[in-house]
Amino acid sequence: MTDLPLTKIAFTDVDGDVETLWAFDLGKGRYKLDNTPWHQYSVSYQDIVSAIDRDGELHFDRVIIKSGYRTLRVRSDGPVPKTLLDALVELGCKYEGAVPSFIGIDVPADVELTSATELLIQSGLEWEHADPTYEEIYASQV
């Protein structure tokens, strides 16, 4: 995949805030995400998305193929404890930090999501489901 060109795709949230993610250009308006989203919902690492060129800048259009990764996010008043991050990696997860106190966690398809969320619950830190969102997971119970 590294021989494909990397480009940035702009994602705009409902408030108009923009986050840009790196993606591999697969051609024909399709891109494979190479970042963990820190602010976007319902999109994850390695998802294949379409993007539209607007004045020379690519803008997210929609998800074409889900990668199987799920995204969680954790926030802390100080750096997220290394023991928590190590435990997540031991499960098979990856993570990226926007800053040491704000971490996006990539949970691969072969890792039970509840295994990762139980670690986050036990940490006592603020965290959230980003993809799928809490509402998407528990829609039938709401």
C-alpha positions, 0 to 999 in steps of 0.5 A: 500500500505504501507505493500508492500516493498519500493525500489529505481528505477534509472531513467537516462535522455538523458544527463546520469544524474540519479535520483532515485525514491521510489516505491512500489514493486508490483511484476513481475517487476512492481513498483508504484512510491511513489515520485514526479519526480524532473528531469524526464519527462513523468512520475508522482507520483503513475504511475506504471512502469516496471524496469530492474535489472542491477547489483543489481540496478533497472533501469526504463524501461517504464510506464505501467499504468498512475496514472492520476497525472500530474507533474509540477515544479516550481523554484525560486531564494528563497523559493517558496512562501508558499502562492503559495503552500497553494493555490495549496494544496487548489486546491487538489494538493500535492507537494515535494521540492528537496530544498525550491526553487525547487518544484515538484507539483502533480496534481491529475486527478480530478484537472483541470490542467489549475487551477494549471498552472494559479496559477503558471503563476500569481506567475511570477516564472519559471515553467514547464510542466513535465508530460505531457510535454509542447510538449505533451500538445500542439503538434497539435499547434506546 
